[in-house]
Amino acid sequence: MTTPWGEFELTRFPEDARDRLRAWDASDEYVLRHLAQERVPLSGTVVAVGDRWGALVTALAEHRPTQITDSHLTQEATRANLARHGVKPGAVRLLTTQDPPPDRVDVLLVRVPKSLALLEDQLLRLAPAVHAGTVVVGTGMVKEIHTSTLQLFERILGPTRTSLAEKKARLIFCTPDPALERPAGPWPYVYTLPDGIGPAAGGTVVNHAGVFCADRLDIGTRFFLRHLPSGQGRRVVDLGCGNGVVGTAVALADPEAEVLFVDESFQAVASAEATYKANGVPGHAEFRVGDGLAGVPSGSVDLVLNNPPFHSHQATTDATARRMFAGARRALRPGGELWVIGNRHLGYHVTLRRIFGNSRLVAGDPKFVVLKAVKR
């Protein structure tokens, strides 16, 4: 990545030589070029929200910026990219979306997220730290910035306008208005589960901003809940747990089960823990933000339940699913099972057969399939 601060070699996390997706795009380059051209003072507190793989804070490391992200993978990529360029640990402050933000922000850079709810939540959390002199610049690809995006900046921070597009990227300029009356944030959002979905029916779901289907039970999870296995073992993993409703349903059905909730999203794991506690489940549970099943001992798990994502930000890819399946096979004991819910067209049965040597259809409808693979 070429910037006014030099050239930077950046990678995503985990590194994969076969991955052709870059760790930055034109919107990162655009906002960095703007900061240099406009000679924006960077001597105060610089905060980069949603910096996807650490591109912004790596380029600006000499100014000791703060990164705020919802992604464990982003934090790991950022650490690796900073180390690659000789940045000492601690020179860049790494915060999660669940951490208290800085008390004062002088330059706020916002990489527009896919989730409008997450953008709203983060702007509301940062608004008290923004003052009349704060330079606020959002950035994203043209397809990521909508009227609703600009309206959020305007409603929460102050008057907002956009730049001309360059290389299909656009900037957002916001002039903070400290006198603006800001609405109360709706997050976390709480709702009651419908009937007819098994042990979790009538239960409570707690969703922090940015978690998939924050205001209702999505149809894929609904289908999965109706076909969950029972009595499959003591150690169960809800892999890519989201709001934790699947793992909570397992715990409600079998109080003896030990459930591990894992997700790379800090918002998701906070939601899963809140959902679990809201339902008064008597069993034992662990909540972990991490890279799939990394760190889980091999052969230590009886059952893995998984609804894998098929997007990495705006890119469609099955790389995450493949890594989740391979991690599950390693972590499962012999005879242990991986149960997967997915859109029928994604062809997960082929991938499972390649990794496990077997795959069986448990249930299906015109849109979804539930598949089972057994570790031999």
C-alpha positions, -999 to +999 in steps of 0.1 A: +000+000+000+015+033-011+008+063+012+022+097+020+039+080+050+056+054+028+049+020+013+036-008+035+034-045+030+002-056+046-015-090+051-048-103+063-050-127+092-046-156+091-021-153+063-028-175+033-006-175+002-036-186-019-057-156-007-059-130-034-078-105-013-058-075-002-055-061+033-064-026+021-084-010-006-088+024-024-108+038+005-079+034+029-055+050+004-080+079-002-084+089+034-046+087+041-040+109+010-066+134+022-050+137+056-017+145+040-030+169+014-051+188+039-023+188+064-047+176+091-029+179+125-022+145+139-006+155+172-037+149+193-057+117+198-062+100+165-088+072+165-095+048+136-128+029+139-134-002+118-098-003+104-103-037+087-068-052+087-048-024+104-040-005+072-048+029+087-031+026+121+000+009+105+005+039+081-001+064+110+018+045+136+042+074+142+013+094+155+004+068+181-032+062+170-060+042+186-077+014+167-113+003+176-125-029+160-151-056+165-128-082+149-103-104+167-088-113+133-084-076+126-065-072+158-042-101+150-036-088+115-028-053+129-003-067+154+014-086+126+015-056+102+028-033+129+055-058+139+065-063+102+072-025+100+091-023+133+065-006+153+070-012+190+042-028+210+021-002+227+028+025+201-007+018+187-035+013+212-058-016+202-093-014+216-124-035+209-160-022+204-167-034+239-140-013+255-146+022+268-135+046+240-109+074+246-121+104+267-111+128+239-108+124+202-091+150+180-091+131+147-118+105+141-114+082+111-143+059+104-141+030+080-178+025+072-188-010+084-212-033+066-236-031+095-254+002+099-263-008+135-226-011+144-219+023+129-247+038+149-235+022+181-199+033+177-208+069+167-230+071+198-203+057+220-177+081+206-199+112+204-191+124+240-154+124+232-158+145+200-155+183+203-161+212+179-125+210+167-125+173+160-117+164+124-141+136+114-135+117+081-154+086+071-142+064+043-155+035+023-162+022-012-190+039-031-212+008-028-208+008+010-219+044+016-256+051+014-280+080+023-287+062+056-250+062+063-247+100+059-279+105+079-264+086+109-233+109+109-256+139+106-280+128+134-253+118+159-223+141+152-233+170+130-235+184+094-222+159+069-212+159+032-194+136+009-164+139-015-162+131-051-155+094-058-119+083-066-112+047-077-147+038-066-140+051-031-156+081-013-149+102+018-174+115+043-168+149+060-186+156+092-185+189+112-191+181+149-219+200+166-214+197+204-249+212+210-266+185+190-292+165+210-283+129+204-308+100+206-304+072+231-289+041+215-312+010+212-284-014+219-282-041+231-315-052+216-336-078+234-364-100+220-383-132+227-379-163+207-410-178+189-426-211+197-420-243+177-381-242+177-373-267+204-358-261+239-351-224+232-388-216+224-400-186+244-364-178+255-347-144+255-321-132+229-297-103+236-280-087+206-253-061+206-251-039+175-236-055+144-245-091+153-263-109+124-302-105+125-302-084+156-339-078+159-353-113+150-345-149+146-332-155+111-348-183+091-316-204+088-311-205+126-348-212+131-344-243+108-312-254+126-329-251+160-356-275+149-330-302+139-303-300+166-289-333+178-296-344+214-274-363+238-243-361+215-218-356+243-206-335+271-183-310+254-201-289+228-189-260+207-211-233+192-186-222+165-192-188+151-218-184+179-233-150+169-259-142+196-254-177+211-290-189+206-278-223+192-255-231+221-280-218+246-306-242+231-282-271+236-276-261+272-313-258+279-319-293+265-290-309+284-279-291+316-250-315+318-234-302+286-204-280+287-208-254+260-180-233+245-192-203+226-166-190+201-167-161+176-142-137+162-166-108+169-164-091+203-200-080+199-211-115+191-194-131+222-208-104+244-242-111+230-239-149+235-229-145+271-258-121+277-282-145+259-270-174+280-273-156+313-307-141+304-321-177+300-309-188+334-292-219+321-279-240+350-250-257+331-214-247+325-204-224+296-172-207+284-172-176+261-141-170+239-132-144+213-108-161+189-098-175+156-122-204+153-111-234+173-075-223+176-064-230+211-089-258+217-070-291+223-071-317+196-096-345+202-113-327+231-147-320+217-178-342+212-199-320+190-194-288+170-224-268+157-217-243+130-234-218+107-204-205+088-203-170+072-197-169+034-186-132+033-155-115+043-166-079+045-179-073+009-161-103-007-179-137-011-156-166-001-158-201+013-124-197+030-138-191+064-161-222+062-132-244+051-110-232+080-139-238+104-145-273+091-108-282+093-106-268+128-136-288+139-121-320+126-089-314+145-108-305+178-133-334+176-126-368+193-129-399+171-166-404+166-173-367+173-196-349+150-198-315+131-233-303+123-235-275+098-264-253+086-260-236+053-277-223+022-283-253-001-265-237-031-232-233-012-224-270-016-209-276+018-214-313+015-185-314-011-162-295+013-171-317+042-164-349+022-131-335+013-121-327+049-139-355+068-143-381+042-181-382+048-212-360+049-248-369+055-279-348+049-298-345+082-326-322+071-334-299+042-359-275+027-358-255-006-333-230+009-313-247+037-296-280+045-284-294+078-254-316+073-235-339+096-199-351+093-183-376+116-146-378+125-134-413+118 
